[in-house]
Amino acid sequence: MKKLLLLIALVLSSCEYFKEKVDLVIVNANIYTVDKSFSKAEAFAVHDGKFVAVGTTDEIRSVYTSNQLVDADGRTITPGLIDAHCHFYGLGLKQQQVELVGTKSFEEVLERVRQFHRENPKDFIVGDGWDQNDWEVKEFPTKTKLDSLFPNIPVALLRIDGHAYLVNQKALDMAGIDWSTRMDGGEIVKKWTDGYSGITGVLIDNTMSLIDSIMPSPSLSDKVKALKDAERICLNTGLTTVNDAGLDKSTISLIDSLQQAGELSIRIYAMISNSPENLDYYLNKGPIKTDRLNVRSVKVFGDGALGSRGAALKSPYADKADHFGAMITPVAAIDALAKRIADSEYQMNTHAIGDSANAVVLRAYEKVLKGKTDRRWKVEHAQVLDNVDFDYFKNGIIPSVQPTHATSDMYWAEERLGSARVKGAYAFKDLLNKAGIVALGTDFPVEQVSPLLTFYAAVARKDLDGYPAGGFQMNNALTREEALRGMTIWAAYSNFEENEKGSIEVGKFADFIIYDKDLMTVPATEIPSITAELTYIDGIPR
């Protein structure tokens, strides 16, 4: 009997000897490959950071062996998730500021600022995340109480959409802002009612740059900490690639150096901020591409945000007569930028919220892209569109949209836009039908980081309390397959990276996520609670 057991052991070991040794084998999994046919698999093998085989458990185990054999025990796996529009570096910096997201009143904002300053005394107080639409009194605040609390310390509190500041008088004085200050593409909000007369302290869009110019710059250690904090947060949610919508040269260089040193593993598609210095440097240099960094696009601001009534509309706001919003970048400048970028190898990715801004951007794209192929220019947000403008997306222009904006704005969007115009807002399915793909993102830290909330908002179009019961404008909901494609292979395509990531296929980077539930089959109400248990980049858990 002992001889028989020994013989069996020798046969088994010799079988293992003839198998191909790889770095990692995953078996007994529920894998959505997100390949062209959206096929499923049970197992795969990884070597040198890439998938080398995908198939059934028996197929993979019969050919490959590894010191790292993971039995997934039926758990769901998808490709690594891609956030097609976010502010990665901004998320990291926000961890060093006053957190104002979720405040239910201006008094709560003030209390958080007071508490932060008690615990972190600073010479310049910066906060981020307030939204007057979440308050009982849905109006812009004034600086009166900030002036009383902080007469000698400048304070700048960023609205959640990044398109408005509330600042105190000390900050206004330091920036040289007074009654006579004017700036195109922005607004210094003033008020003459309810016992208040004068500058309120709210600055919208381009006027914010006057405050930015007086803010202390973060130190190198602050920047490094911000990038590492942002990576930690993103990896914990299942993100393996992020598209940072607007970075300068120094930050991109820092990201590259950290990645090259092995101190930052997440992959970053960096859109350069539209500035003369960035354009002169990068357009002449051409695209920069490593396995972890891709620099080949320019982020341009068309207009402002709907929540602060800065989005540029074709007809006045339904809740503010004779107010149309504004273009941050003038129409002539959009046209000139489009021409210059079209003559380079770079992609143009333009923020456009209002129907007027979308029309301006789409027309500029069409004009300069005639005769050019495979440019994959994007409209970031594509949030409110006139029905006559949807057809522009038939011409290879990609809508890059953020589903949670729909579920955040749905409570007041019709008040802003009116019942007719709101039908062309957050129209993800209509955009998909025209463009053939949609790239999905979060716009964090404007919204929460979680890509599972992106998925939920795209398919259910409800908030976390299940409101509204029937979903918000469900004719524009996406299917689960469409939503997953939008967060993986379509997002990768929009970055010119579909041959290296976005699906679980042989030859691609072994970026994948293991979940505690099946996001494709669980009841929609359970999607927000799904956990990304393990996030792998290059076949290594991060």
C-alpha positions in Angstrom: 0.0 0.0 0.0 2.8 2.4 0.9 4.5 1.6 -2.5 1.2 2.4 -4.3 0.8 5.8 -2.5 4.4 6.6 -3.3 3.9 5.8 -6.9 0.8 8.0 -7.1 2.7 10.9 -5.4 5.5 10.5 -8.0 3.1 10.5 -10.9 1.3 13.6 -9.6 4.6 15.5 -8.9 5.8 14.6 -12.4 2.6 16.0 -13.9 3.2 19.2 -12.0 6.7 19.3 -13.3 5.5 19.4 -16.9 3.1 22.2 -16.2 4.0 25.8 -17.0 5.0 27.7 -13.9 3.3 31.2 -13.6 3.1 33.9 -10.9 -0.6 33.5 -10.1 -3.5 31.1 -10.8 -7.1 32.0 -9.9 -9.7 29.2 -10.1 -13.3 28.5 -9.2 -14.3 32.1 -9.9 -17.3 33.8 -11.5 -15.5 35.9 -14.0 -17.0 38.6 -16.3 -14.2 39.0 -18.9 -15.8 42.0 -20.6 -14.4 40.8 -23.9 -16.2 41.6 -27.2 -18.9 38.9 -26.6 -19.0 39.6 -22.8 -18.1 36.0 -22.2 -17.7 34.4 -18.8 -14.8 32.3 -17.4 -13.9 30.3 -14.3 -10.1 30.7 -14.1 -7.1 32.5 -15.4 -3.3 32.4 -15.2 -1.0 35.5 -14.7 2.7 35.8 -15.4 4.9 38.9 -15.5 1.9 41.1 -14.7 -0.3 40.0 -17.6 -3.0 37.4 -18.3 -1.5 34.4 -20.1 -4.6 32.2 -20.2 -8.3 32.5 -19.5 -10.7 29.5 -19.4 -12.3 26.9 -17.2 -10.8 25.8 -13.9 -10.0 22.4 -15.4 -8.3 24.0 -18.5 -6.2 26.3 -16.4 -5.2 23.8 -13.8 -4.2 21.2 -16.4 -1.7 23.5 -18.0 -0.4 25.9 -15.3 1.0 25.7 -11.8 1.9 28.4 -9.4 3.0 29.0 -5.8 0.1 31.4 -5.6 -3.0 29.4 -6.3 -6.2 31.2 -5.3 -9.5 29.4 -5.0 -12.1 32.2 -5.4 -14.8 29.9 -4.1 -17.4 31.2 -6.6 -16.7 34.9 -6.0 -17.2 37.4 -8.8 -14.3 38.9 -10.6 -14.3 41.8 -13.2 -11.5 43.7 -14.9 -10.0 46.5 -12.9 -12.4 49.5 -12.8 -11.5 52.7 -14.6 -12.8 56.1 -13.4 -13.0 58.0 -16.7 -13.3 61.4 -15.0 -12.1 62.4 -11.5 -9.8 64.6 -9.6 -7.3 62.2 -8.1 -4.8 64.7 -6.9 -7.6 66.9 -5.7 -9.0 64.1 -3.7 -5.7 63.7 -1.9 -5.4 67.4 -1.1 -8.9 67.4 0.2 -7.8 65.0 3.0 -5.8 68.0 4.3 -8.8 70.4 4.3 -12.1 70.9 6.1 -14.5 68.3 4.9 -17.9 69.9 4.2 -19.6 67.2 2.1 -23.0 66.2 3.6 -23.5 69.4 5.6 -27.2 70.0 6.0 -27.0 73.7 6.9 -24.7 76.7 6.8 -24.5 76.5 10.6 -23.1 73.0 10.2 -20.5 74.3 7.7 -19.4 76.9 10.2 -19.1 74.4 13.0 -16.9 72.1 11.0 -14.7 75.0 10.1 -14.4 76.0 13.8 -13.7 72.4 14.8 -11.0 71.9 12.1 -9.2 75.1 13.0 -9.2 74.2 16.7 -7.5 70.9 15.8 -5.4 72.1 12.9 -4.5 75.8 13.3 -3.5 77.2 10.0 -2.7 80.7 8.5 -5.1 80.0 5.6 -8.2 77.9 6.1 -9.4 75.9 3.1 -12.5 73.7 3.0 -14.4 71.8 0.3 -17.8 70.2 -0.3 -20.7 72.5 0.7 -23.8 72.5 -1.4 -26.6 74.9 -0.6 -29.1 72.6 -2.5 -28.8 70.2 0.5 -29.8 72.9 3.0 -33.3 73.9 4.1 -32.6 77.4 2.8 -31.4 76.6 -0.7 -29.6 79.9 -1.2 -25.9 80.9 -1.4 -24.6 81.9 2.0 -22.9 85.2 2.8 -19.6 85.8 4.5 -21.0 87.7 7.5 -20.5 84.9 10.1 -17.2 83.9 8.6 -16.0 87.5 9.0 -17.1 87.4 12.7 -15.4 84.1 13.4 -12.2 84.7 11.4 -11.6 88.4 11.1 -7.8 88.0 10.6 -7.4 84.6 9.0 -8.4 84.1 5.3 -11.0 81.4 4.7 -11.9 79.9 1.3 -14.6 77.2 1.2 -15.1 75.4 -2.2 -18.5 74.4 -3.3 -18.9 70.7 -4.0 -18.8 71.1 -7.8 -15.6 73.1 -7.7 -17.2 76.1 -9.4 -17.7 78.5 -6.5 -16.0 79.7 -3.4 -17.3 81.2 -0.3 -14.6 83.5 1.2 -14.4 85.9 4.0 -13.4 89.6 3.9 -9.8 88.9 4.8 -9.5 86.7 1.7 -11.2 89.3 -0.4 -8.8 92.0 0.8 -5.8 89.8 0.2 -6.9 89.1 -3.3 -7.7 92.7 -4.0 -11.4 92.0 -4.7 -13.8 94.9 -4.2 -17.0 96.3 -5.7 -15.3 97.4 -8.9 -13.6 94.0 -9.7 -14.8 92.5 -13.0 -13.8 89.3 -14.8 -15.2 87.6 -17.9 -16.5 84.1 -17.4 -17.2 84.5 -13.8 -19.3 86.3 -11.2 -18.8 88.1 -7.9 -22.1 87.5 -6.3 -23.8 90.6 -4.7 -26.9 91.0 -2.6 -29.2 93.8 -1.7 -32.0 92.1 0.2 -32.9 90.5 3.5 -30.8 93.0 5.5 -27.6 92.4 3.5 -26.0 94.8 1.1 -22.8 94.2 -0.8 -20.4 91.5 -1.9 -21.6 88.2 -0.4 -18.2 86.4 -0.5 -19.4 83.9 -3.2 -17.2 83.8 -6.2 -18.2 81.8 -9.3 -15.9 80.2 -11.9 -13.2 82.5 -13.3 -13.2 84.9 -10.4 -12.1 82.1 -8.2 -8.6 82.3 -9.8 -8.1 85.6 -7.8 -8.4 83.5 -4.6 -6.3 80.7 -6.0 -3.5 83.1 -6.6 -3.2 84.0 -2.9 -3.5 80.5 -1.4 -0.3 79.0 -0.1 1.1 76.3 -2.3 1.3 72.8 -0.8 4.8 71.6 0.1 6.4 68.6 -1.7 5.6 66.4 1.3 2.0 67.6 1.2 1.8 66.7 -2.5 3.3 63.2 -2.0 1.0 62.5 0.9 -2.0 63.7 -1.2 -1.2 61.3 -4.0 -0.6 58.4 -1.7 -3.8 59.1 0.3 -5.8 59.3 -3.0 -4.3 56.0 -4.1 -5.2 54.2 -0.9 -8.8 55.4 -1.1 -9.2 54.5 -4.8 -7.6 51.0 -4.5 -10.0 50.2 -1.6 -13.0 50.8 -4.0 -11.7 48.7 -6.9 -10.2 51.4 -9.1 -7.1 50.4 -10.9 -7.0 53.3 -13.4 -8.1 56.9 -12.9 -8.4 59.7 -15.4 -7.4 62.9 -13.6 -9.2 65.8 -15.3 -6.7 68.6 -15.1 -3.0 68.4 -13.9 0.0 70.7 -14.3 3.5 69.7 -15.3 5.0 69.6 -11.8 2.3 67.2 -10.5 2.5 65.0 -13.5 6.3 64.8 -13.1 5.8 63.9 -9.4 3.3 61.2 -10.3 5.8 59.7 -12.8 8.7 59.7 -10.4 6.6 58.0 -7.7 5.4 55.4 -10.1 8.9 54.7 -11.4 10.1 54.4 -7.8 7.4 51.9 -7.0 5.7 54.2 -4.5 2.5 54.6 -6.6 1.0 51.6 -8.3 -2.4 53.0 -9.6 -2.5 53.8 -13.3 -3.2 57.4 -14.2 -4.5 58.9 -17.5 -3.5 62.5 -17.0 -5.3 65.3 -18.7 -3.1 68.4 -18.8 -4.8 71.6 -17.6 -5.3 74.1 -20.3 -2.6 76.7 -19.7 -0.1 78.3 -22.0 2.8 76.7 -20.2 1.3 73.2 -20.3 0.3 73.5 -24.0 3.7 74.8 -25.1 5.5 72.0 -23.3 3.3 68.9 -23.9 2.0 69.6 -27.4 5.5 70.0 -28.7 6.8 67.1 -26.8 4.1 64.7 -27.9 2.3 62.0 -25.9 4.1 60.5 -22.9 3.3 56.8 -22.2 4.5 54.3 -19.6 2.7 51.2 -18.2 1.3 53.4 -15.4 1.1 56.9 -16.9 -0.5 58.2 -20.1 -0.3 61.9 -21.0 -2.0 62.7 -24.3 -5.0 64.9 -23.6 -5.9 68.4 -22.7 -8.6 69.3 -20.2 -10.5 72.4 -21.2 -13.3 74.2 -19.3 -16.3 75.1 -21.5 -18.7 76.5 -18.9 -19.5 76.3 -15.2 -21.8 74.0 -13.2 -25.5 73.7 -13.0 -25.7 73.7 -9.2 -24.1 77.2 -9.1 -26.0 78.3 -12.2 -22.8 78.7 -14.1 -23.7 76.2 -16.8 -24.2 78.0 -20.1 -27.7 77.6 -21.4 -29.3 78.5 -24.7 -32.3 80.1 -22.9 -32.6 81.5 -19.4 -32.6 79.4 -16.2 -36.2 78.4 -15.3 -35.5 79.6 -11.7 -33.6 82.8 -12.5 -35.0 85.1 -15.1 -32.6 86.5 -17.7 -29.7 84.4 -16.4 -27.9 82.2 -18.9 -24.8 81.1 -17.1 -21.5 81.7 -18.7 -18.7 80.3 -20.8 -15.5 80.0 -18.8 -13.5 79.7 -22.0 -14.9 82.1 -24.7 -16.2 80.6 -27.9 -13.4 82.1 -30.0 -10.8 80.6 -27.6 -12.6 77.2 -27.8 -12.3 77.3 -31.5 -8.7 78.3 -31.5 -7.8 75.6 -28.9 -9.5 72.9 -30.9 -7.6 73.9 -34.0 -4.2 73.9 -32.2 -4.9 70.6 -30.4 -6.2 69.0 -33.6 -2.8 69.8 -35.2 -1.1 67.8 -32.5 -1.4 64.2 -31.4 -3.3 65.2 -28.3 -7.0 64.5 -27.4 -9.2 67.4 -26.4 -11.5 66.8 -23.4 -13.8 69.6 -22.7 -16.1 70.2 -19.7 -19.5 71.1 -21.0 -22.6 71.1 -18.8 -25.2 73.4 -20.3 -26.8 72.9 -23.7 -25.2 76.1 -25.1 -21.7 75.0 -24.0 -22.2 71.5 -25.4 -23.3 73.0 -28.7 -20.2 75.3 -28.8 -17.9 72.4 -28.1 -19.4 69.9 -30.4 -19.4 72.4 -33.3 -15.8 73.2 -32.7 -14.9 69.5 -32.6 -16.7 68.8 -35.8 -15.1 71.7 -37.7 -11.4 70.8 -36.8 -11.8 67.0 -36.9 -13.1 66.8 -40.5 -10.8 64.4 -42.4 -9.1 63.1 -39.2 -9.7 59.6 -38.0 -9.5 57.9 -34.6 -9.0 61.1 -32.5 -11.5 60.0 -29.7 -12.1 63.5 -28.4 -14.4 63.7 -25.4 -17.0 65.9 -24.0 -16.7 65.7 -20.3 -20.1 65.6 -18.6 -22.2 66.2 -21.7 -24.9 66.9 -19.1 -27.6 69.0 -20.8 -28.1 68.7 -24.5 -30.6 70.2 -26.9 -32.2 67.4 -29.0 -30.7 68.8 -32.2 -27.1 68.4 -30.9 -27.1 64.6 -30.0 -26.2 63.6 -33.6 -22.8 65.2 -33.2 -21.8 62.1 -31.2 -22.2 59.9 -34.3 -18.9 61.2 -35.5 -16.5 59.5 -33.1 -16.9 62.0 -30.3 -17.1 60.2 -26.9 -19.4 61.3 -24.1 -17.7 61.0 -20.7 -20.4 61.1 -18.2 -20.9 60.7 -14.4 -24.1 58.8 -13.4 -24.1 60.0 -9.8 -24.5 63.5 -11.0 -28.0 62.5 -12.2 -28.9 61.1 -8.8 -27.4 64.1 -6.9 -29.0 66.7 -9.1 -32.4 65.1 -9.7 -34.1 66.8 -6.8 -33.7 70.3 -8.2 -32.6 69.8 -11.9 -36.1 70.4 -13.3 -36.4 73.7 -11.3 -33.2 74.9 -12.9 -34.0 73.6 -16.4 -37.7 73.4 -16.8 -39.8 70.3 -17.6 -39.0 70.3 -21.4 -35.2 70.9 -21.2 -34.6 68.4 -18.4 -35.5 65.6 -20.7 -32.2 66.2 -22.5 -30.2 66.1 -19.3 -28.2 63.1 -17.9 -29.3 61.3 -21.1 -26.8 58.4 -20.9 -28.7 55.9 -23.0 -29.4 58.5 -25.7 -25.8 59.3 -25.8 -24.8 55.7 -26.0 -27.2 55.1 -28.9 -25.5 57.9 -30.8 -21.9 57.4 -29.9 -21.8 53.6 -29.5 -19.9 53.9 -26.2 -20.0 56.0 -23.0 -17.1 56.3 -20.6 -18.3 56.4 -17.0 -16.7 58.2 -14.1 -17.5 59.8 -10.7 -16.0 63.3 -10.8 -14.8 62.6 -7.3 -14.4 64.4 -4.9 -17.4 66.2 -6.3 -19.2 62.9 -5.8 -18.2 59.9 -3.7 -15.2 57.8 -4.9 -17.1 54.5 -5.1 -17.4 53.1 -8.6 -20.2 50.8 -7.3 -22.3 53.9 -6.7 -21.5 54.9 -10.4 -22.8 51.4 -11.4 -25.9 51.7 -9.2 -26.8 55.2 -10.4 -26.3 54.2 -14.1 -28.7 51.2 -13.9 -31.2 52.1 -11.1 -31.1 55.9 -11.3 -32.1 56.2 -7.6 -30.5 57.5 -4.5 -29.4 55.3 -1.6 -32.9 55.6 -0.1 -34.5 54.2 -3.2 -35.9 57.5 -4.4 -37.7 58.0 -6.7 -39.5 54.7 -6.6 -39.6 54.3 -10.4 -36.1 55.8 -11.0 -35.2 59.1 -12.4 -35.9 59.4 -16.2 -35.5 55.6 -16.6 -35.6 55.8 -20.4 -31.9 56.8 -20.0 -30.8 54.1 -17.6 -28.1 51.7 -18.8 -28.1 48.0 -18.6 -25.7 46.3 -16.2 -23.6 45.1 -19.1 -23.4 48.6 -20.6 -22.5 50.1 -17.2 -19.7 47.6 -16.7 -18.4 48.2 -20.2 -18.5 51.9 -19.5 -16.3 51.4 -16.4 -13.8 49.1 -18.1 -13.3 48.5 -21.8 -15.1 51.6 -23.1 -13.3 53.8 -20.6 -10.0 52.1 -21.7 -10.9 52.8 -25.4 -11.5 56.4 -24.6 -8.0 56.5 -23.3 -6.5 54.7 -26.3 -5.7 51.8 -24.0 -8.2 49.1 -25.0 -5.4 46.8 -26.1 -3.7 46.7 -22.7 -6.6 46.9 -20.2 -10.4 47.0 -19.7 -11.0 43.3 -20.1 -9.7 40.0 -18.9 -8.0 38.7 -22.0 -4.6 37.2 -22.8 -1.9 39.7 -23.2 -3.5 42.5 -21.1 -2.4 43.8 -17.8 -3.6 41.6 -15.0 -5.7 44.3 -13.3 -8.8 42.8 -11.7 -11.2 43.0 -8.7 -12.6 40.3 -6.5 -16.0 41.1 -5.0 -18.1 39.7 -2.2 -21.3 39.7 -4.3 -22.2 39.4 -8.0 -22.8 42.9 -9.2 -24.5 41.6 -12.4 -27.2 39.5 -10.6 -27.9 40.8 -7.1 -31.0 42.9 -6.6 -30.3 46.6 -7.5 -30.8 47.6 -3.9 -27.8 45.6 -2.9 -25.4 47.1 -5.4 -24.2 50.0 -3.2 -23.2 47.6 -0.4 -21.0 45.4 -2.6 -17.4 45.4 -1.4 -14.3 45.2 -3.5 -12.5 42.6 -1.3 -9.2 42.6 -3.3 -7.8 44.9 -5.9 -5.0 43.5 -8.1 -2.7 45.5 -10.4 -0.3 43.5 -12.5 -1.5 40.4 -10.7 -0.4 41.7 -7.3 -2.9 42.5 -4.5 -2.6 46.2 -3.7 
